[in-house]
Amino acid sequence: MNKIRIDTNGVFLYPMPMVLVGALVEGKANFMAVGWASRVNFKPPLFAVALGHHHTNKGIEENAEFSINIPGVQLIEKTDYCGLVSGSKTDKSEVFDVFYGELKKAPLIAECPICISCTVFNTVKLPFDTLYIGEPKEIFTEEKYLTDGKPDIKKINPFTLSMPDNNYWSVGENLGKAWSIGKGLKKL
């Protein structure tokens, strides 16, 4: 074995999904690009996003609502832009076509294949970041992103982030069914 030890600060989970987190801040829709997002509970379904000290946090904390929008590759430029500029200095409310579901403080992006409005379930202050755990209240998509009534990753065409090299990657080929490929190794 030729394993070598590397710096723990330079290690991330691969891949990290790119999402746009939305919040209403000072009466305006604001969106930021986020790579640290994941589903973190089965029942109820819960999603978590880890955010540093950002303008978006202000809206999440004031309103206890936020959105997670999954952009397709066609939105890579706008997504990256939302990670380059701060909502405290730049009005990002008109970058996308914004709509609202039942939660009027969780702005959603019409151009994104998947849009999730969440209420804050819990907030965890970490040494540098804040982990916002949200409970989804509504999920929006379009028929064109579904196969057999379920979201289809190829149709959604999301992209991921790798760090510390800071590159975006598209989704590759289907390798097979999860919780099935390894059945040949089970001892019966």
Z-matrix of the N, CA and C atoms (Angstrom, degrees):
N
C 1 1.454
C 2 1.524 1 108.45
N 3 1.306 2 115.94 1 129.33
C 4 1.460 3 121.56 2 -179.20
C 5 1.525 4 112.07 3 -115.27
N 6 1.326 5 116.42 4 41.54
C 7 1.464 6 120.83 5 178.23
C 8 1.514 7 109.77 6 -69.94
N 9 1.321 8 116.36 7 141.46
C 10 1.455 9 121.04 8 175.16
C 11 1.521 10 108.80 9 -122.01
N 12 1.299 11 116.72 10 150.01
C 13 1.459 12 122.27 11 179.38
C 14 1.529 13 108.69 12 -84.35
N 15 1.350 14 116.09 13 135.15
C 16 1.462 15 120.79 14 176.80
C 17 1.522 16 109.06 15 -123.50
N 18 1.308 17 116.61 16 168.92
C 19 1.454 18 123.37 17 -177.66
C 20 1.531 19 111.43 18 -62.36
N 21 1.320 20 117.40 19 127.77
C 22 1.470 21 120.76 20 -178.61
C 23 1.514 22 112.71 21 -65.07
N 24 1.327 23 119.21 22 -26.91
C 25 1.461 24 121.41 23 178.44
C 26 1.524 25 112.45 24 -70.93
N 27 1.316 26 117.08 25 -18.11
C 28 1.460 27 120.59 26 -178.11
C 29 1.510 28 114.01 27 -97.15
N 30 1.330 29 117.43 28 9.75
C 31 1.465 30 120.55 29 -177.35
C 32 1.531 31 110.08 30 -108.05
N 33 1.301 32 115.04 31 132.70
C 34 1.460 33 121.70 32 179.01
C 35 1.517 34 107.91 33 -133.50
N 36 1.314 35 117.22 34 165.42
C 37 1.454 36 120.38 35 172.77
C 38 1.516 37 108.46 36 -78.02
N 39 1.293 38 116.53 37 140.33
C 40 1.476 39 121.27 38 -177.69
C 41 1.511 40 109.80 39 -117.14
N 42 1.308 41 119.83 40 134.14
C 43 1.461 42 125.99 41 -12.73
C 44 1.516 43 110.61 42 -85.56
N 45 1.316 44 116.03 43 168.11
C 46 1.455 45 121.83 44 175.33
C 47 1.524 46 107.21 45 -110.12
N 48 1.330 47 117.64 46 125.77
C 49 1.470 48 118.52 47 -179.01
C 50 1.520 49 110.75 48 -69.46
N 51 1.317 50 116.19 49 139.69
C 52 1.468 51 119.83 50 174.28
C 53 1.521 52 107.86 51 -90.34
N 54 1.313 53 115.24 52 128.35
C 55 1.461 54 121.23 53 177.31
C 56 1.522 55 108.25 54 -133.44
N 57 1.298 56 115.14 55 166.15
C 58 1.460 57 122.23 56 172.65
C 59 1.523 58 107.29 57 -114.32
N 60 1.321 59 116.20 58 117.21
C 61 1.461 60 121.14 59 178.40
C 62 1.520 61 107.04 60 -92.88
N 63 1.321 62 115.31 61 129.85
C 64 1.454 63 120.81 62 -178.47
C 65 1.511 64 112.27 63 -115.61
N 66 1.323 65 115.12 64 145.68
C 67 1.465 66 121.27 65 175.25
C 68 1.528 67 107.87 66 -152.43
N 69 1.297 68 115.53 67 152.65
C 70 1.458 69 121.04 68 174.72
C 71 1.524 70 107.23 69 -87.82
N 72 1.320 71 116.37 70 116.20
C 73 1.464 72 121.53 71 -177.87
C 74 1.530 73 107.97 72 -123.42
N 75 1.317 74 115.28 73 121.37
C 76 1.462 75 121.63 74 -179.30
C 77 1.528 76 111.49 75 51.50
N 78 1.328 77 115.78 76 41.34
C 79 1.455 78 122.38 77 175.81
C 80 1.515 79 115.73 78 81.01
N 81 1.345 80 118.14 79 2.05
C 82 1.462 81 121.03 80 -179.08
C 83 1.512 82 111.06 81 -122.59
N 84 1.338 83 115.04 82 144.30
C 85 1.460 84 120.28 83 174.76
C 86 1.520 85 108.72 84 -67.30
N 87 1.306 86 116.04 85 131.49
C 88 1.463 87 121.60 86 177.63
C 89 1.517 88 108.18 87 -130.27
N 90 1.334 89 115.47 88 140.92
C 91 1.460 90 120.92 89 -179.80
C 92 1.516 91 109.81 90 -131.16
N 93 1.334 92 115.89 91 142.12
C 94 1.460 93 120.46 92 174.71
C 95 1.526 94 109.87 93 -132.56
N 96 1.321 95 115.54 94 145.63
C 97 1.462 96 122.13 95 177.67
C 98 1.522 97 108.65 96 -77.16
N 99 1.342 98 115.79 97 132.42
C 100 1.460 99 120.95 98 -176.12
C 101 1.532 100 109.41 99 -136.87
N 102 1.314 101 115.92 100 131.66
C 103 1.465 102 121.14 101 175.90
C 104 1.523 103 111.93 102 -105.08
N 105 1.314 104 117.53 103 -11.86
C 106 1.455 105 120.77 104 -178.19
C 107 1.522 106 109.03 105 -102.26
N 108 1.329 107 114.75 106 82.26
C 109 1.463 108 122.23 107 -178.07
C 110 1.523 109 109.35 108 -142.36
N 111 1.326 110 116.42 109 143.92
C 112 1.463 111 119.68 110 -179.97
C 113 1.525 112 110.99 111 -164.66
N 114 1.324 113 114.96 112 154.46
C 115 1.458 114 119.08 113 166.85
C 116 1.517 115 105.71 114 -76.53
N 117 1.344 116 116.92 115 136.78
C 118 1.459 117 119.96 116 -173.95
C 119 1.525 118 114.50 117 -127.30
N 120 1.323 119 118.24 118 3.03
C 121 1.464 120 120.57 119 178.34
C 122 1.514 121 109.11 120 -154.76
N 123 1.360 122 115.40 121 147.88
C 124 1.455 123 120.13 122 -178.91
C 125 1.520 124 111.80 123 -82.97
N 126 1.341 125 117.64 124 -60.56
C 127 1.460 126 121.75 125 -179.83
C 128 1.519 127 109.28 126 -130.53
N 129 1.304 128 120.50 127 118.41
C 130 1.453 129 124.56 128 -5.78
C 131 1.529 130 109.63 129 -70.25
N 132 1.325 131 116.91 130 157.73
C 133 1.458 132 117.43 131 175.89
C 134 1.534 133 108.66 132 -65.02
N 135 1.318 134 116.10 133 132.67
C 136 1.459 135 121.44 134 177.91
C 137 1.520 136 108.72 135 -132.90
N 138 1.321 137 115.95 136 143.42
C 139 1.459 138 122.41 137 177.81
C 140 1.519 139 108.20 138 -120.91
N 141 1.321 140 116.58 139 144.92
C 142 1.460 141 120.76 140 178.90
C 143 1.520 142 110.12 141 -124.55
N 144 1.318 143 114.48 142 142.80
C 145 1.465 144 122.08 143 172.57
C 146 1.521 145 107.03 144 -130.78
N 147 1.324 146 116.15 145 134.48
C 148 1.457 147 121.28 146 177.68
C 149 1.523 148 107.71 147 -103.54
N 150 1.333 149 115.49 148 120.21
C 151 1.458 150 120.97 149 -177.33
C 152 1.522 151 109.89 150 -121.48
N 153 1.324 152 115.95 151 136.56
C 154 1.457 153 120.90 152 171.45
C 155 1.517 154 108.37 153 -71.79
N 156 1.306 155 116.48 154 -158.38
C 157 1.468 156 121.17 155 -178.90
C 158 1.529 157 108.42 156 -82.81
N 159 1.330 158 116.10 157 96.02
C 160 1.464 159 121.28 158 -174.90
C 161 1.523 160 111.41 159 -128.40
N 162 1.308 161 114.96 160 160.44
C 163 1.469 162 123.43 161 177.59
C 164 1.535 163 110.51 162 -59.02
N 165 1.321 164 117.10 163 -36.96
C 166 1.470 165 122.72 164 -179.56
C 167 1.524 166 111.66 165 -57.76
N 168 1.331 167 117.25 166 -36.71
C 169 1.469 168 121.64 167 -178.86
C 170 1.530 169 111.20 168 -55.66
N 171 1.317 170 115.80 169 -38.15
C 172 1.464 171 120.85 170 -178.89
C 173 1.523 172 110.79 171 -56.73
N 174 1.329 173 117.10 172 -45.65
C 175 1.459 174 121.36 173 179.36
C 176 1.523 175 112.87 174 -67.56
N 177 1.334 176 116.21 175 -40.10
C 178 1.468 177 119.66 176 179.02
C 179 1.523 178 109.82 177 -63.43
N 180 1.308 179 116.86 178 -44.09
C 181 1.463 180 120.37 179 -177.33
C 182 1.525 181 112.49 180 -71.10
N 183 1.324 182 118.09 181 -35.11
C 184 1.463 183 121.05 182 179.13
C 185 1.524 184 112.71 183 -72.83
N 186 1.336 185 116.53 184 -36.58
C 187 1.466 186 120.89 185 -170.95
C 188 1.522 187 115.15 186 -107.59
N 189 1.326 188 117.95 187 -13.35
C 190 1.464 189 123.70 188 -177.46
C 191 1.531 190 112.00 189 56.08
N 192 1.342 191 115.83 190 31.74
C 193 1.463 192 122.97 191 177.12
C 194 1.518 193 108.62 192 -141.95
N 195 1.335 194 115.73 193 149.61
C 196 1.454 195 121.14 194 173.22
C 197 1.522 196 108.44 195 -161.14
N 198 1.312 197 115.60 196 170.53
C 199 1.460 198 119.74 197 177.70
C 200 1.517 199 109.91 198 -125.85
N 201 1.318 200 114.35 199 154.13
C 202 1.458 201 122.48 200 171.98
C 203 1.523 202 105.21 201 -122.49
N 204 1.324 203 115.73 202 119.34
C 205 1.461 204 122.02 203 -177.36
C 206 1.522 205 108.26 204 -116.82
N 207 1.317 206 116.89 205 128.74
C 208 1.462 207 121.13 206 -179.10
C 209 1.526 208 108.37 207 -99.07
N 210 1.347 209 116.17 208 108.33
C 211 1.461 210 118.93 209 179.86
C 212 1.520 211 111.84 210 -81.78
N 213 1.315 212 116.05 211 150.55
C 214 1.450 213 121.31 212 170.42
C 215 1.518 214 108.74 213 -87.85
N 216 1.334 215 115.90 214 170.27
C 217 1.464 216 121.70 215 -179.25
C 218 1.531 217 111.77 216 -53.50
N 219 1.334 218 117.35 217 -31.76
C 220 1.460 219 120.00 218 -178.85
C 221 1.528 220 112.55 219 -63.02
N 222 1.327 221 118.08 220 -15.38
C 223 1.463 222 121.82 221 179.79
C 224 1.532 223 112.69 222 -105.09
N 225 1.318 224 117.76 223 15.74
C 226 1.469 225 120.55 224 -175.06
C 227 1.523 226 112.64 225 -60.23
N 228 1.333 227 118.10 226 -39.92
C 229 1.461 228 120.77 227 -178.58
C 230 1.533 229 110.92 228 -66.56
N 231 1.330 230 116.85 229 -45.83
C 232 1.467 231 120.29 230 179.70
C 233 1.527 232 111.26 231 -67.58
N 234 1.340 233 116.38 232 -36.38
C 235 1.465 234 120.07 233 177.93
C 236 1.519 235 109.99 234 -63.63
N 237 1.323 236 116.41 235 -47.83
C 238 1.459 237 120.74 236 179.78
C 239 1.534 238 110.62 237 -60.50
N 240 1.321 239 116.48 238 -42.03
C 241 1.469 240 121.55 239 177.76
C 242 1.533 241 110.27 240 -55.87
N 243 1.336 242 116.62 241 -42.56
C 244 1.467 243 120.68 242 -179.06
C 245 1.528 244 112.19 243 -67.77
N 246 1.341 245 116.72 244 -15.42
C 247 1.449 246 120.77 245 174.29
C 248 1.524 247 112.44 246 -94.18
N 249 1.313 248 116.61 247 -12.68
C 250 1.472 249 121.27 248 -178.39
C 251 1.519 250 113.65 249 -91.58
N 252 1.331 251 116.50 250 -30.46
C 253 1.463 252 120.24 251 -175.86
C 254 1.523 253 110.91 252 -117.49
N 255 1.314 254 115.67 253 146.42
C 256 1.462 255 121.39 254 179.87
C 257 1.520 256 110.14 255 -91.67
N 258 1.317 257 115.45 256 139.92
C 259 1.454 258 120.99 257 175.83
C 260 1.520 259 112.87 258 -65.37
N 261 1.331 260 117.80 259 -15.21
C 262 1.470 261 120.13 260 177.18
C 263 1.522 262 111.25 261 -73.55
N 264 1.357 263 116.77 262 -19.98
C 265 1.463 264 120.80 263 -178.81
C 266 1.527 265 112.53 264 -119.17
N 267 1.339 266 116.88 265 -18.19
C 268 1.462 267 121.59 266 -175.52
C 269 1.521 268 109.96 267 -130.84
N 270 1.311 269 116.41 268 130.07
C 271 1.466 270 121.72 269 177.15
C 272 1.533 271 108.17 270 -79.29
N 273 1.337 272 116.09 271 109.11
C 274 1.466 273 120.63 272 -179.80
C 275 1.531 274 111.93 273 -100.19
N 276 1.336 275 116.85 274 11.93
C 277 1.465 276 120.70 275 -175.80
C 278 1.519 277 113.14 276 -69.10
N 279 1.329 278 118.51 277 -17.30
C 280 1.460 279 120.42 278 -178.52
C 281 1.528 280 113.51 279 -112.64
N 282 1.325 281 117.02 280 11.01
C 283 1.470 282 120.72 281 177.67
C 284 1.527 283 110.04 282 -67.91
N 285 1.332 284 116.23 283 -34.36
C 286 1.463 285 122.64 284 -177.23
C 287 1.525 286 110.36 285 -125.29
N 288 1.327 287 115.15 286 167.12
C 289 1.456 288 121.43 287 170.32
C 290 1.528 289 106.14 288 -82.78
N 291 1.319 290 116.64 289 110.14
C 292 1.466 291 122.57 290 -172.96
C 293 1.524 292 110.44 291 -95.93
N 294 1.332 293 115.67 292 139.88
C 295 1.461 294 121.04 293 172.33
C 296 1.520 295 108.91 294 -138.87
N 297 1.329 296 115.72 295 168.13
C 298 1.460 297 121.61 296 -179.47
C 299 1.518 298 109.17 297 -130.87
N 300 1.311 299 115.93 298 144.66
C 301 1.451 300 122.11 299 171.25
C 302 1.522 301 107.99 300 -96.06
N 303 1.326 302 115.79 301 -140.25
C 304 1.463 303 120.37 302 178.75
C 305 1.523 304 112.29 303 -65.91
N 306 1.313 305 117.23 304 -32.08
C 307 1.461 306 121.26 305 179.50
C 308 1.532 307 108.69 306 -85.84
N 309 1.296 308 116.80 307 110.15
C 310 1.469 309 122.20 308 -173.15
C 311 1.526 310 113.65 309 -82.95
N 312 1.332 311 117.65 310 0.71
C 313 1.470 312 121.36 311 178.36
C 314 1.530 313 111.10 312 -118.49
N 315 1.341 314 116.32 313 12.96
C 316 1.464 315 122.24 314 178.45
C 317 1.530 316 108.16 315 -119.75
N 318 1.338 317 117.22 316 86.06
C 319 1.459 318 119.79 317 -177.57
C 320 1.529 319 111.79 318 -66.13
N 321 1.325 320 115.51 319 137.94
C 322 1.463 321 122.75 320 -178.22
C 323 1.526 322 109.27 321 -116.53
N 324 1.321 323 116.47 322 154.82
C 325 1.463 324 122.07 323 -175.74
C 326 1.524 325 109.85 324 -107.22
N 327 1.320 326 116.51 325 114.29
C 328 1.471 327 121.55 326 -176.72
C 329 1.526 328 112.55 327 -60.59
N 330 1.331 329 118.56 328 -33.32
C 331 1.463 330 121.75 329 -177.49
C 332 1.529 331 113.38 330 -74.23
N 333 1.334 332 118.22 331 -15.31
C 334 1.462 333 121.25 332 -178.63
C 335 1.532 334 110.38 333 -80.32
N 336 1.334 335 116.89 334 137.52
C 337 1.460 336 120.57 335 179.28
C 338 1.529 337 114.38 336 -61.91
N 339 1.324 338 117.67 337 -33.39
C 340 1.465 339 122.27 338 179.11
C 341 1.523 340 108.04 339 -130.24
N 342 1.335 341 116.02 340 131.49
C 343 1.462 342 122.64 341 179.14
C 344 1.523 343 107.98 342 -131.81
N 345 1.330 344 115.88 343 128.88
C 346 1.466 345 121.35 344 -175.75
C 347 1.525 346 108.89 345 -125.23
N 348 1.315 347 117.55 346 121.25
C 349 1.467 348 120.34 347 174.79
C 350 1.527 349 107.66 348 -97.79
N 351 1.325 350 115.71 349 134.44
C 352 1.468 351 121.20 350 -174.63
C 353 1.526 352 111.29 351 -130.17
N 354 1.317 353 114.89 352 148.98
C 355 1.453 354 121.08 353 165.19
C 356 1.524 355 106.65 354 -100.37
N 357 1.317 356 116.69 355 150.52
C 358 1.455 357 119.95 356 -179.66
C 359 1.525 358 108.78 357 -71.18
N 360 1.311 359 116.13 358 122.38
C 361 1.461 360 123.66 359 176.90
C 362 1.527 361 109.70 360 -89.69
N 363 1.328 362 114.98 361 -40.45
C 364 1.460 363 120.77 362 -179.54
C 365 1.522 364 108.47 363 -161.73
N 366 1.312 365 115.34 364 154.15
C 367 1.458 366 122.34 365 175.36
C 368 1.512 367 107.47 366 -127.18
N 369 1.322 368 115.86 367 130.42
C 370 1.460 369 120.55 368 179.91
C 371 1.520 370 108.03 369 -121.16
N 372 1.320 371 115.72 370 117.97
C 373 1.465 372 121.10 371 176.93
C 374 1.527 373 107.49 372 -81.03
N 375 1.309 374 115.85 373 119.92
C 376 1.452 375 122.44 374 177.72
C 377 1.531 376 108.38 375 -102.54
N 378 1.336 377 118.91 376 171.39
C 379 1.465 378 119.69 377 -177.61
C 380 1.531 379 114.07 378 -53.66
N 381 1.320 380 118.84 379 -36.31
C 382 1.464 381 120.54 380 178.23
C 383 1.519 382 111.76 381 -120.67
N 384 1.317 383 117.60 382 -44.71
C 385 1.462 384 122.88 383 -175.38
C 386 1.526 385 111.66 384 -97.24
N 387 1.327 386 114.40 385 171.38
C 388 1.464 387 121.56 386 170.08
C 389 1.512 388 106.94 387 -118.30
N 390 1.309 389 115.87 388 130.04
C 391 1.458 390 122.03 389 178.79
C 392 1.525 391 107.35 390 -97.59
N 393 1.332 392 114.99 391 114.28
C 394 1.467 393 120.58 392 177.32
C 395 1.518 394 107.56 393 -99.83
N 396 1.317 395 115.66 394 120.47
C 397 1.462 396 121.00 395 178.38
C 398 1.520 397 106.57 396 -104.48
N 399 1.331 398 115.12 397 121.90
C 400 1.455 399 119.96 398 -175.99
C 401 1.512 400 112.43 399 -116.80
N 402 1.322 401 114.69 400 145.45
C 403 1.461 402 121.10 401 174.28
C 404 1.524 403 107.65 402 -101.37
N 405 1.330 404 117.00 403 120.47
C 406 1.467 405 118.66 404 -178.38
C 407 1.528 406 111.71 405 -66.83
N 408 1.315 407 115.16 406 134.65
C 409 1.464 408 121.26 407 177.16
C 410 1.518 409 111.02 408 -105.50
N 411 1.337 410 116.79 409 -33.68
C 412 1.466 411 121.86 410 177.58
C 413 1.521 412 108.27 411 -147.00
N 414 1.315 413 114.75 412 144.00
C 415 1.461 414 120.74 413 173.82
C 416 1.518 415 106.79 414 -127.50
N 417 1.329 416 114.96 415 129.57
C 418 1.463 417 120.92 416 -178.32
C 419 1.524 418 110.29 417 -116.65
N 420 1.321 419 115.83 418 143.12
C 421 1.456 420 122.98 419 172.86
C 422 1.517 421 107.54 420 -152.33
N 423 1.319 422 116.37 421 -168.07
C 424 1.457 423 122.12 422 175.13
C 425 1.520 424 108.12 423 -130.63
N 426 1.316 425 115.60 424 155.01
C 427 1.465 426 121.35 425 -179.01
C 428 1.528 427 111.62 426 -53.38
N 429 1.318 428 117.54 427 -35.34
C 430 1.465 429 121.04 428 -176.62
C 431 1.531 430 113.40 429 -66.10
N 432 1.335 431 118.16 430 -14.00
C 433 1.460 432 121.61 431 178.62
C 434 1.525 433 112.70 432 -99.54
N 435 1.329 434 117.10 433 6.27
C 436 1.466 435 121.81 434 -177.33
C 437 1.522 436 111.87 435 -112.25
N 438 1.313 437 114.75 436 150.42
C 439 1.463 438 122.96 437 168.53
C 440 1.522 439 105.71 438 -131.81
N 441 1.306 440 116.76 439 124.06
C 442 1.470 441 122.50 440 -176.72
C 443 1.532 442 111.22 441 54.10
N 444 1.323 443 116.56 442 37.33
C 445 1.457 444 121.65 443 176.27
C 446 1.517 445 115.21 444 78.59
N 447 1.345 446 118.12 445 5.09
C 448 1.466 447 121.98 446 -178.36
C 449 1.524 448 109.59 447 -120.82
N 450 1.340 449 116.46 448 148.21
C 451 1.463 450 118.82 449 177.35
C 452 1.531 451 111.18 450 -56.29
N 453 1.316 452 116.03 451 136.26
C 454 1.461 453 122.95 452 -177.71
C 455 1.531 454 108.03 453 -112.59
N 456 1.326 455 116.92 454 114.83
C 457 1.461 456 121.50 455 -174.01
C 458 1.522 457 112.66 456 -59.34
N 459 1.315 458 118.18 457 -34.50
C 460 1.468 459 120.00 458 179.66
C 461 1.526 460 110.87 459 -70.52
N 462 1.326 461 116.81 460 -36.59
C 463 1.468 462 120.44 461 178.64
C 464 1.529 463 111.11 462 -73.04
N 465 1.315 464 116.63 463 -37.39
C 466 1.464 465 121.51 464 178.05
C 467 1.526 466 109.46 465 -67.51
N 468 1.324 467 116.30 466 -39.00
C 469 1.464 468 123.75 467 177.68
C 470 1.529 469 112.23 468 55.17
N 471 1.366 470 116.90 469 53.60
C 472 1.458 471 119.46 470 179.98
C 473 1.530 472 110.38 471 -74.36
N 474 1.306 473 115.76 472 173.08
C 475 1.458 474 119.25 473 173.67
C 476 1.516 475 109.34 474 -132.11
N 477 1.310 476 115.16 475 161.99
C 478 1.452 477 121.24 476 -175.65
C 479 1.525 478 109.69 477 -122.21
N 480 1.303 479 114.43 478 169.52
C 481 1.456 480 122.74 479 -179.97
C 482 1.519 481 108.39 480 -119.70
N 483 1.322 482 116.74 481 139.01
C 484 1.466 483 120.31 482 169.95
C 485 1.527 484 107.13 483 -116.61
N 486 1.328 485 114.85 484 140.21
C 487 1.464 486 121.53 485 178.41
C 488 1.510 487 106.96 486 -131.98
N 489 1.283 488 122.31 487 151.17
C 490 1.453 489 127.09 488 11.17
C 491 1.531 490 114.60 489 -88.87
N 492 1.329 491 118.33 490 6.99
C 493 1.469 492 119.26 491 -179.97
C 494 1.522 493 113.25 492 -78.03
N 495 1.337 494 117.35 493 -12.31
C 496 1.470 495 123.50 494 175.91
C 497 1.522 496 113.04 495 55.99
N 498 1.326 497 115.77 496 60.52
C 499 1.463 498 121.76 497 176.98
C 500 1.518 499 109.84 498 -124.34
N 501 1.324 500 115.02 499 151.40
C 502 1.462 501 121.56 500 174.20
C 503 1.526 502 108.53 501 -98.43
N 504 1.337 503 115.73 502 147.14
C 505 1.466 504 122.27 503 -178.69
C 506 1.525 505 109.13 504 -135.66
N 507 1.299 506 116.60 505 144.05
C 508 1.465 507 120.32 506 175.02
C 509 1.526 508 109.17 507 -89.81
N 510 1.307 509 116.31 508 168.94
C 511 1.461 510 122.15 509 -179.10
C 512 1.525 511 109.37 510 -78.22
N 513 1.305 512 116.44 511 140.65
C 514 1.464 513 121.93 512 -179.02
C 515 1.512 514 113.09 513 -94.50
N 516 1.311 515 115.22 514 -151.83
C 517 1.464 516 122.14 515 -174.08
C 518 1.526 517 112.30 516 -81.55
N 519 1.312 518 116.56 517 157.12
C 520 1.458 519 123.58 518 174.63
C 521 1.524 520 108.13 519 -74.33
N 522 1.321 521 116.89 520 126.20
C 523 1.463 522 121.66 521 -178.29
C 524 1.524 523 113.28 522 -98.18
N 525 1.324 524 117.94 523 -10.48
C 526 1.459 525 120.75 524 179.56
C 527 1.518 526 111.54 525 134.33
N 528 1.315 527 115.91 526 179.80
C 529 1.461 528 123.03 527 -176.28
C 530 1.526 529 112.25 528 -79.10
N 531 1.348 530 115.23 529 130.13
C 532 1.460 531 121.52 530 175.09
C 533 1.523 532 109.75 531 -67.94
N 534 1.286 533 116.77 532 150.20
C 535 1.456 534 124.53 533 -179.44
C 536 1.529 535 111.02 534 58.71
N 537 1.314 536 115.04 535 30.93
C 538 1.456 537 121.21 536 179.02
C 539 1.525 538 111.09 537 -141.39
N 540 1.325 539 117.15 538 -42.07
C 541 1.463 540 121.95 539 -176.42
C 542 1.528 541 111.47 540 -56.80
N 543 1.313 542 118.17 541 -37.00
C 544 1.450 543 121.46 542 -176.35
C 545 1.516 544 116.11 543 -84.15
N 546 1.315 545 117.63 544 1.23
C 547 1.463 546 120.53 545 -177.36
C 548 1.522 547 112.91 546 -59.28
N 549 1.326 548 117.73 547 -28.44
C 550 1.459 549 120.18 548 178.91
C 551 1.508 550 113.17 549 -64.58
N 552 1.337 551 118.51 550 -18.71
C 553 1.461 552 122.00 551 179.88
C 554 1.527 553 112.39 552 -91.61
N 555 1.326 554 118.14 553 -8.87
C 556 1.464 555 121.21 554 -179.94
C 557 1.515 556 109.79 555 -70.56
N 558 1.324 557 115.12 556 138.34
C 559 1.467 558 120.83 557 175.67
C 560 1.516 559 108.06 558 -91.47
N 561 1.301 560 116.15 559 119.85
C 562 1.467 561 120.10 560 -178.24
C 563 1.496 562 112.20 561 -92.67
